[in-house]
């Protein structure tokens, strides 16, 4: 549970930019990328051996295949659903998010 709180703090920092990228992805129907700072994750106290990768589909605000997602993905979905603008966008559409080991978040609207 402590990991989830740690991840949530990191995701909350980036939510305004993530929402802007979501709007561009939805409007232009183009994949968007956001490079995140690895030091934010390291300074949050996350173990270096922890896998910081995920692929997540949020459909109408719900995580699809949530049983296969890591703690970082679950917390990302939680943070998204707690942010009012992101929550409204997620309820009206289907978004795919992926986060890789190079700390790049990819956003695509389906």
DSSP file (Angstrom, degrees, kcal/mol; ACC not computed):
  #  RESIDUE AA STRUCTURE BP1 BP2  ACC     N-H-->O    O-->H-N    N-H-->O    O-->H-N    TCO  KAPPA ALPHA  PHI   PSI    X-CA   Y-CA   Z-CA
    1    1 A X     >        0   0    0      0, 0.0     4,-1.6     0, 0.0     5,-0.2   0.000 360.0 360.0 360.0 -34.9    0.0    0.0    0.0
    2    2 A X  H  >  +     0   0    0      1,-0.2     4,-2.1     2,-0.2     5,-0.1   0.869 360.0  56.8 -62.9 -35.0    2.9    2.4    0.7
    3    3 A X  H  > S+     0   0    0      1,-0.2     4,-2.8     2,-0.2     5,-0.2   0.906 102.7  54.7 -61.0 -41.2    4.1    1.9   -2.9
    4    4 A X  H  > S+     0   0    0      1,-0.2     4,-2.3     2,-0.2    -1,-0.2   0.898 108.2  48.2 -61.5 -40.7    0.7    3.1   -4.2
    5    5 A X  H  X S+     0   0    0     -4,-1.6     4,-1.8     2,-0.2    -1,-0.2   0.908 111.4  51.2 -66.0 -40.7    0.9    6.3   -2.2
    6    6 A X  H  X S+     0   0    0     -4,-2.1     4,-1.4     1,-0.2    -2,-0.2   0.941 112.7  44.7 -61.1 -48.9    4.5    6.8   -3.5
    7    7 A X  H  X S+     0   0    0     -4,-2.8     4,-2.8     1,-0.2     5,-0.2   0.883 108.1  58.3 -63.8 -38.9    3.4    6.4   -7.1
    8    8 A X  H  X S+     0   0    0     -4,-2.3     4,-2.8    -5,-0.2    -1,-0.2   0.896 102.8  53.4 -61.2 -40.0    0.3    8.5   -6.7
    9    9 A X  H  X S+     0   0    0     -4,-1.8     4,-1.2     2,-0.2    -1,-0.2   0.912 111.2  46.5 -60.8 -41.8    2.5   11.5   -5.6
   10   10 A X  H  X S+     0   0    0     -4,-1.4     4,-1.0     1,-0.2     3,-0.4   0.946 114.0  46.8 -66.3 -47.8    4.6   11.1   -8.7
   11   11 A X  H >X S+     0   0    0     -4,-2.8     4,-1.0     1,-0.2     3,-0.5   0.885 106.8  58.1 -63.6 -38.3    1.6   10.8  -11.1
   12   12 A X  H 3< S+     0   0    0     -4,-2.8     4,-0.4     1,-0.2     3,-0.4   0.850 100.6  58.2 -60.6 -33.3   -0.2   13.7   -9.5
   13   13 A X  H 3< S+     0   0    0     -4,-1.2     3,-0.3    -3,-0.4    -1,-0.2   0.879 113.5  37.8 -61.8 -37.7    2.8   15.9  -10.4
   14   14 A X  H XX S+     0   0    0     -4,-1.0     4,-2.6    -3,-0.5     3,-0.5   0.507  87.0  99.3 -94.6  -5.7    2.4   15.1  -14.0
   15   15 A X  H 3X S+     0   0    0     -4,-1.0     4,-2.7    -3,-0.4     5,-0.2   0.867  78.6  54.5 -56.1 -43.0   -1.4   15.0  -14.3
   16   16 A X  H 3> S+     0   0    0     -4,-0.4     4,-1.7    -3,-0.3    -1,-0.2   0.913 114.4  41.7 -58.3 -39.7   -1.9   18.6  -15.8
   17   17 A X  H <> S+     0   0    0     -3,-0.5     4,-2.4    -4,-0.2    -1,-0.2   0.886 112.6  53.9 -73.6 -38.5    0.5   17.7  -18.6
   18   18 A X  H  X S+     0   0    0     -4,-2.6     4,-2.3     1,-0.2    -2,-0.2   0.913 108.3  50.4 -60.7 -42.3   -0.9   14.3  -19.1
   19   19 A X  H  X S+     0   0    0     -4,-2.7     4,-2.2    -5,-0.2    -1,-0.2   0.901 108.9  51.4 -63.4 -41.2   -4.4   15.8  -19.5
   20   20 A X  H  X S+     0   0    0     -4,-1.7     4,-2.0    -5,-0.2    -1,-0.2   0.921 111.0  48.1 -61.2 -42.9   -3.1   18.3  -22.1
   21   21 A X  H  X S+     0   0    0     -4,-2.4     4,-2.6     1,-0.2    -2,-0.2   0.865 109.2  54.0 -65.7 -36.1   -1.6   15.4  -24.0
   22   22 A X  H  X S+     0   0    0     -4,-2.3     4,-2.5     2,-0.2    -1,-0.2   0.909 107.4  50.9 -63.0 -42.0   -4.8   13.5  -23.8
   23   23 A X  H  X S+     0   0    0     -4,-2.2     4,-2.7     2,-0.2     5,-0.2   0.912 112.0  46.4 -62.7 -42.9   -6.7   16.4  -25.2
   24   24 A X  H  X S+     0   0    0     -4,-2.0     4,-2.8     2,-0.2     6,-0.4   0.918 112.2  50.9 -65.3 -43.1   -4.3   16.6  -28.2
   25   25 A X  H  X>S+     0   0    0     -4,-2.6     4,-0.9     1,-0.2     5,-0.6   0.897 114.6  43.7 -60.8 -40.9   -4.5   12.9  -28.7
   26   26 A X  H  <5S+     0   0    0     -4,-2.5    -2,-0.2     2,-0.2    -1,-0.2   0.908 117.3  44.4 -71.4 -42.7   -8.3   13.0  -28.8
   27   27 A X  H  <5S+     0   0    0     -4,-2.7    -2,-0.2    -5,-0.2    -3,-0.2   0.924 126.4  28.7 -69.6 -45.3   -8.5   16.1  -31.0
   28   28 A X  H  <5S-     0   0    0     -4,-2.8    -1,-0.2    -5,-0.2    -2,-0.2   0.474  97.4-129.5 -96.6  -3.5   -5.9   15.1  -33.5
   29   29 A X  T  <5 +     0   0    0     -4,-0.9     2,-0.4    -5,-0.3    -3,-0.2   0.903  65.1 133.3  52.6  44.1   -6.3   11.3  -33.2
   30   30 A X      < -     0   0    0     -5,-0.6    -1,-0.2    -6,-0.4    79,-0.2  -0.949  63.7-107.5-126.3 144.8   -2.5   11.1  -32.8
   31   31 A X        -     0   0    0     -2,-0.4     2,-0.3    77,-0.1    77,-0.2  -0.464  36.9-156.5 -66.2 138.2   -0.4    9.2  -30.4
   32   32 A X  E     -A  107   0A   0     75,-2.9    75,-3.2    -2,-0.2     2,-0.4  -0.906   4.7-157.3-119.6 148.3    1.3   11.5  -27.8
   33   33 A X  E     -A  106   0A   0     -2,-0.3     2,-0.4    73,-0.2    73,-0.2  -0.953   5.9-170.0-126.4 146.6    4.4   11.0  -25.8
   34   34 A X  E     -A  105   0A   0     71,-2.3    71,-3.1    -2,-0.4     2,-0.6  -0.976  15.1-145.8-136.4 120.0    5.6   12.5  -22.5
   35   35 A X  E     -A  104   0A   0     -2,-0.4     2,-0.2    69,-0.2    69,-0.2  -0.769  20.9-159.1 -88.4 121.8    9.1   11.9  -21.2
   36   36 A X        -     0   0    0     67,-3.5     2,-0.6    -2,-0.6     3,-0.0  -0.654  23.8-103.0-101.2 157.9    9.1   11.8  -17.4
   37   37 A X    >>  -     0   0    0     -2,-0.2     3,-1.2     1,-0.2     4,-0.8  -0.687  20.0-154.6 -83.9 118.0   12.0   12.4  -15.1
   38   38 A X  H 3> S+     0   0    0     -2,-0.6     4,-2.3     1,-0.3     3,-0.3   0.799  92.5  66.0 -63.1 -27.5   13.4    9.1  -13.7
   39   39 A X  H 3> S+     0   0    0      1,-0.2     4,-3.2     2,-0.2    -1,-0.3   0.807  92.4  61.4 -66.1 -28.3   14.7   11.0  -10.7
   40   40 A X  H <> S+     0   0    0     -3,-1.2     4,-0.8     2,-0.2    -1,-0.2   0.916 109.4  41.7 -61.0 -41.4   11.1   11.7   -9.6
   41   41 A X  H  <>S+     0   0    0     -4,-0.8     5,-1.3    -3,-0.3    -2,-0.2   0.897 116.8  47.4 -72.7 -40.7   10.5    7.9   -9.4
   42   42 A X  H ><5S+     0   0    0     -4,-2.3     3,-1.4     1,-0.2    -2,-0.2   0.903 111.7  50.1 -67.5 -41.3   13.9    7.3   -7.7
   43   43 A X  H 3<5S+     0   0    0     -4,-3.2    -1,-0.2     1,-0.3    -2,-0.2   0.688  97.2  70.3 -70.6 -18.0   13.4   10.1   -5.2
   44   44 A X  T 3<5S-     0   0    0     -4,-0.8    -1,-0.3    -5,-0.2    -2,-0.2   0.570 118.5-108.3 -75.6  -7.1   10.0    8.8   -4.3
   45   45 A X  T < 5 +     0   0    0     -3,-1.4     2,-0.2     1,-0.3    -3,-0.2   0.641  63.0 157.5  91.7  14.9   11.7    5.8   -2.7
   46   46 A X      < -     0   0    0     -5,-1.3    -1,-0.3     1,-0.1    -2,-0.1  -0.545  49.4-106.1 -73.9 136.6   10.8    3.2   -5.2
   47   47 A X    >   -     0   0    0     -2,-0.2     3,-1.3     1,-0.1    -1,-0.1  -0.340  19.2-131.5 -61.9 141.0   13.1    0.2   -5.2
   48   48 A X  T 3  S+     0   0    0      1,-0.3    -1,-0.1    -3,-0.1    -2,-0.1   0.727 106.5  59.2 -67.8 -20.7   15.5    0.2   -8.2
   49   49 A X  T 3  S+     0   0    0      2,-0.1    -1,-0.3     3,-0.0     2,-0.2   0.552  81.6 108.3 -84.6  -7.4   14.6   -3.5   -8.8
   50   50 A X  S <  S-     0   0    0     -3,-1.3     2,-0.6     1,-0.1    -4,-0.0  -0.498  76.2-120.3 -71.8 135.5   10.9   -2.6   -9.3
   51   51 A X        -     0   0    0     -2,-0.2     2,-0.4     1,-0.1    21,-0.3  -0.665  23.5-167.8 -77.8 121.2    9.7   -2.9  -12.8
   52   52 A X        +     0   0    0     -2,-0.6     2,-0.4    20,-0.1    51,-0.2  -0.418  49.3 104.1-108.4  55.8    8.4    0.5  -13.9
   53   53 A X        +     0   0    0     -2,-0.4     2,-0.3    48,-0.1    17,-0.2  -0.975  36.9 156.0-132.4 147.0    6.6   -0.5  -17.1
   54   54 A X  E     -B   99   0A   0     45,-2.3    45,-2.9    -2,-0.4     2,-0.4  -0.984  30.0-150.4-162.0 162.1    3.0   -1.0  -17.9
   55   55 A X  E     +B   98   0A   0     -2,-0.3     2,-0.4    43,-0.2    43,-0.2  -0.986  28.8 177.7-133.9 124.9    0.4   -1.0  -20.7
   56   56 A X  E     -B   97   0A   0     41,-3.6    41,-3.3    -2,-0.4     2,-0.5  -0.991  21.2-158.2-138.8 132.3   -3.0    0.0  -19.6
   57   57 A X  E     -BC  96  64A   0      7,-0.6     7,-3.0    -2,-0.4     2,-0.6  -0.951   9.1-165.9-109.0 124.4   -6.3    0.5  -21.4
   58   58 A X  E     -BC  95  63A   0     37,-3.0    37,-2.7    -2,-0.5     2,-0.6  -0.946   8.4-176.4-111.3 114.5   -8.9    2.7  -19.7
   59   59 A X  E >  S-BC  94  62A   0      3,-2.9     3,-1.9    -2,-0.6    35,-0.2  -0.952  71.7 -19.5-117.6 118.3  -12.3    2.3  -21.2
   60   60 A X  T 3  S-     0   0    0     33,-2.5    31,-0.3    30,-0.6    -1,-0.2   0.864 129.9 -50.8  51.4  40.4  -15.1    4.6  -19.9
   61   61 A X  T 3  S+     0   0    0     29,-0.8     2,-0.4    32,-0.4    -1,-0.3   0.396 117.3 110.0  84.5  -2.6  -13.0    5.2  -16.8
   62   62 A X  E <   -C   59   0A   0     -3,-1.9    -3,-2.9    28,-0.2     2,-0.5  -0.867  69.5-121.5-111.8 141.2  -12.3    1.6  -16.0
   63   63 A X  E >   -C   58   0A   0     -2,-0.4     3,-0.7    -5,-0.2     2,-0.3  -0.652  26.4-141.9 -77.4 125.1   -9.1   -0.3  -16.3
   64   64 A X  E 3  S+C   57   0A   0     -7,-3.0    -7,-0.6    -2,-0.5    -1,-0.0  -0.706  83.1   7.1 -87.3 139.7   -9.4   -3.2  -18.7
   65   65 A X  T >  S+     0   0    0     -2,-0.3     3,-1.8     1,-0.1    -1,-0.2   0.881  78.8 165.5  58.3  41.1   -7.5   -6.4  -17.7
   66   66 A X  G X   +     0   0    0     -3,-0.7     3,-1.1     1,-0.3    -1,-0.1   0.700  61.5  71.8 -64.9 -19.7   -6.7   -4.8  -14.3
   67   67 A X  G 3  S+     0   0    0      1,-0.2    -1,-0.3     0, 0.0    -2,-0.1   0.681  97.6  50.5 -69.8 -15.1   -5.6   -8.1  -12.8
   68   68 A X  G <  S+     0   0    0     -3,-1.8    -1,-0.2     2,-0.0     2,-0.2   0.455  90.2 102.3 -99.6  -1.7   -2.5   -8.1  -15.0
   69   69 A X    <   -     0   0    0     -3,-1.1   -15,-0.1    -4,-0.2   -13,-0.1  -0.547  67.1-123.6 -91.1 150.6   -1.3   -4.6  -14.1
   70   70 A X     >  -     0   0    0    -17,-0.2     4,-2.5    -2,-0.2     5,-0.2  -0.184  34.9 -96.1 -78.5 174.0    1.5   -3.6  -11.7
   71   71 A X  H  > S+     0   0    0      1,-0.2     4,-2.4     2,-0.2     5,-0.2   0.876 125.2  55.1 -60.8 -38.0    1.2   -1.4   -8.7
   72   72 A X  H  > S+     0   0    0    -21,-0.3     4,-1.7     1,-0.2    -1,-0.2   0.882 110.0  46.2 -65.0 -36.7    2.4    1.6  -10.8
   73   73 A X  H  > S+     0   0    0      2,-0.2     4,-2.4   -20,-0.2    -2,-0.2   0.913 111.8  50.2 -71.0 -43.3   -0.3    1.0  -13.4
   74   74 A X  H  X S+     0   0    0     -4,-2.5     4,-2.0     1,-0.2    -2,-0.2   0.906 112.9  46.9 -61.2 -40.7   -3.0    0.6  -10.7
   75   75 A X  H  X S+     0   0    0     -4,-2.4     4,-2.7     2,-0.2    -1,-0.2   0.851 108.7  54.9 -72.0 -32.7   -2.0    3.8   -9.1
   76   76 A X  H  X S+     0   0    0     -4,-1.7     4,-2.5    -5,-0.2    -2,-0.2   0.940 109.6  47.6 -60.9 -47.1   -1.8    5.6  -12.4
   77   77 A X  H  X S+     0   0    0     -4,-2.4     4,-2.1     1,-0.2    -2,-0.2   0.892 111.9  50.5 -62.0 -40.1   -5.4    4.6  -13.1
   78   78 A X  H  X S+     0   0    0     -4,-2.0     4,-1.0     2,-0.2    -1,-0.2   0.934 110.8  48.2 -63.3 -46.6   -6.4    5.7   -9.6
   79   79 A X  H  X S+     0   0    0     -4,-2.7     4,-0.9     1,-0.2     3,-0.5   0.899 111.2  51.4 -61.2 -40.8   -4.7    9.1  -10.0
   80   80 A X  H >< S+     0   0    0     -4,-2.5     3,-0.6     1,-0.2     7,-0.2   0.905 110.0  48.8 -63.1 -41.5   -6.4    9.6  -13.4
   81   81 A X  H 3< S+     0   0    0     -4,-2.1    -1,-0.2     1,-0.2    -2,-0.2   0.623 108.6  54.2 -76.8 -12.3   -9.8    8.8  -12.0
   82   82 A X  H 3< S+     0   0    0     -4,-1.0     2,-0.6    -3,-0.5    -1,-0.2   0.619  90.2  84.6 -92.4 -15.4   -9.3   11.3   -9.1
   83   83 A X  S <X S-     0   0    0     -4,-0.9     4,-3.0    -3,-0.6     5,-0.2  -0.793  76.3-144.2 -89.0 122.2   -8.5   14.2  -11.4
   84   84 A X  H  > S+     0   0    0     -2,-0.6     4,-2.2     1,-0.2     5,-0.2   0.887  94.7  43.2 -58.7 -47.6  -11.8   15.8  -12.5
   85   85 A X  H  > S+     0   0    0      2,-0.2     4,-2.2     1,-0.2    -1,-0.2   0.936 117.5  46.1 -66.6 -45.4  -10.8   16.7  -16.1
   86   86 A X  H  > S+     0   0    0      1,-0.2     4,-2.7     2,-0.2    -2,-0.2   0.909 111.2  53.7 -62.0 -41.4   -9.1   13.4  -16.8
   87   87 A X  H  X S+     0   0    0     -4,-3.0     4,-2.0    -7,-0.2    -1,-0.2   0.908 108.9  48.4 -60.5 -43.4  -12.0   11.5  -15.2
   88   88 A X  H  X S+     0   0    0     -4,-2.2     4,-1.0    -5,-0.2    -1,-0.2   0.899 112.7  48.2 -64.5 -40.8  -14.5   13.3  -17.6
   89   89 A X  H  < S+     0   0    0     -4,-2.2     3,-0.4     1,-0.2    -2,-0.2   0.903 111.4  50.2 -66.7 -40.1  -12.3   12.5  -20.6
   90   90 A X  H >< S+     0   0    0     -4,-2.7     3,-1.1     1,-0.2   -29,-0.8   0.860 105.6  56.3 -67.1 -35.0  -11.9    8.9  -19.6
   91   91 A X  H 3< S+     0   0    0     -4,-2.0    -1,-0.2   -31,-0.3    -2,-0.2   0.783 109.6  46.8 -67.0 -25.7  -15.7    8.5  -19.1
   92   92 A X  T 3< S+     0   0    0     -4,-1.0     2,-0.3    -3,-0.4    -1,-0.2   0.321 120.5  12.2-100.1   8.9  -16.3    9.6  -22.7
   93   93 A X  S <  S-     0   0    0     -3,-1.1   -33,-2.5    -4,-0.2     2,-0.5  -0.920  71.3 -95.6-164.0-171.4  -13.7    7.5  -24.4
   94   94 A X  E     -B   59   0A   0     -2,-0.3    16,-3.2   -35,-0.2     2,-0.4  -0.985  37.2-178.6-126.9 117.6  -11.2    4.7  -24.6
   95   95 A X  E     -BD  58 109A   0    -37,-2.7   -37,-3.0    -2,-0.5     2,-0.4  -0.923  16.1-151.4-121.2 144.1   -7.5    5.5  -24.0
   96   96 A X  E     -BD  57 108A   0     12,-3.2    12,-2.2    -2,-0.4     2,-0.4  -0.953  15.6-173.4-111.0 133.6   -4.4    3.4  -24.1
   97   97 A X  E     -BD  56 107A   0    -41,-3.3   -41,-3.6    -2,-0.4     2,-0.4  -0.977   4.1-178.7-124.9 138.5   -1.4    4.3  -21.9
   98   98 A X  E     -BD  55 106A   0      8,-2.0     8,-3.2    -2,-0.4     2,-0.4  -0.999   7.3-167.6-137.4 144.2    2.0    2.7  -21.9
   99   99 A X  E     -BD  54 105A   0    -45,-2.9   -45,-2.3    -2,-0.4     6,-0.2  -0.996  13.7-164.6-130.8 125.9    5.0    3.5  -19.8
  100  100 A X    >   -     0   0    0      4,-1.6     3,-2.0    -2,-0.4     4,-0.2  -0.526  38.2 -95.4-111.8 177.6    8.4    2.0  -20.6
  101  101 A X  T 3  S+     0   0    0      1,-0.3   -48,-0.1    -2,-0.2    -1,-0.0   0.578 120.5  63.4 -69.1  -9.2   11.7    1.6  -18.9
  102  102 A X  T 3  S-     0   0    0      2,-0.1    -1,-0.3   -64,-0.0   -64,-0.1   0.262 118.1-111.3 -95.1  10.4   12.9    4.9  -20.5
  103  103 A X    <   +     0   0    0     -3,-2.0   -67,-3.5   -51,-0.2     2,-0.5   0.848  68.9 145.4  63.7  38.5   10.2    6.7  -18.5
  104  104 A X  E     -A   35   0A   0    -69,-0.2    -4,-1.6    -4,-0.2     2,-0.6  -0.938  36.6-155.1-108.1 123.2    8.2    7.6  -21.6
  105  105 A X  E     -AD  34  99A   0    -71,-3.1   -71,-2.3    -2,-0.5     2,-0.4  -0.870   9.4-160.2 -97.1 123.8    4.4    7.7  -21.2
  106  106 A X  E     -AD  33  98A   0     -8,-3.2    -8,-2.0    -2,-0.6     2,-0.4  -0.898   5.0-166.3-107.6 133.8    2.6    7.1  -24.5
  107  107 A X  E     +AD  32  97A   0    -75,-3.2   -75,-2.9    -2,-0.4     2,-0.4  -0.973  11.2 169.6-124.1 130.6   -1.0    8.2  -24.8
  108  108 A X  E     - D   0  96A   0    -12,-2.2   -12,-3.2    -2,-0.4     2,-0.5  -0.994  23.4-143.5-142.7 134.1   -3.4    7.1  -27.6
  109  109 A X  E       D   0  95A   0     -2,-0.4   -14,-0.2   -14,-0.2    -2,-0.0  -0.828 360.0 360.0 -95.9 132.9   -7.1    7.5  -27.9
  110  110 A X              0   0    0    -16,-3.2   -15,-0.2    -2,-0.5    -1,-0.1   0.384 360.0 360.0-103.8 360.0   -9.0    4.7  -29.6
